[in-house]
């Protein structure tokens, strides 16, 4: 079963806090969107999620950001 369509993180977190949905997110999400009305429970048996940049049109700023991400490489968990 699919839940309601959400367009941004705050909307998703509101639905979670109201008990309307349960959602799996990467572990670092708890650091950035920590809220007292939401319990963040780890999945012990999940593999780490890979992330990537996605953009609609390339320009100098996007190329610079992509290069910075490549230069930094994977960050430790």
TAJO-V812344 format. One record per residue. N is the residue number from 1. NEAR is the number of other C-alpha atoms within 12 Angstrom. Layout:
BEGIN
n=N near=NEAR
n=N near=NEAR
END
This chain:
BEGIN
n=1 near=5
n=2 near=9
n=3 near=13
n=4 near=15
n=5 near=12
n=6 near=16
n=7 near=11
n=8 near=10
n=9 near=18
n=10 near=16
n=11 near=17
n=12 near=24
n=13 near=30
n=14 near=23
n=15 near=22
n=16 near=25
n=17 near=20
n=18 near=13
n=19 near=15
n=20 near=16
n=21 near=20
n=22 near=21
n=23 near=26
n=24 near=19
n=25 near=24
n=26 near=21
n=27 near=21
n=28 near=19
n=29 near=22
n=30 near=19
n=31 near=12
n=32 near=14
n=33 near=21
n=34 near=18
n=35 near=16
n=36 near=12
n=37 near=14
n=38 near=21
n=39 near=18
n=40 near=24
n=41 near=16
n=42 near=17
n=43 near=14
n=44 near=8
n=45 near=6
n=46 near=12
n=47 near=10
n=48 near=17
n=49 near=15
n=50 near=13
n=51 near=13
n=52 near=12
n=53 near=16
n=54 near=11
n=55 near=12
n=56 near=7
n=57 near=10
n=58 near=13
n=59 near=11
n=60 near=10
n=61 near=12
n=62 near=16
n=63 near=16
n=64 near=13
n=65 near=18
n=66 near=19
n=67 near=14
n=68 near=14
n=69 near=16
n=70 near=14
n=71 near=11
n=72 near=11
n=73 near=13
n=74 near=14
n=75 near=12
n=76 near=7
n=77 near=11
END
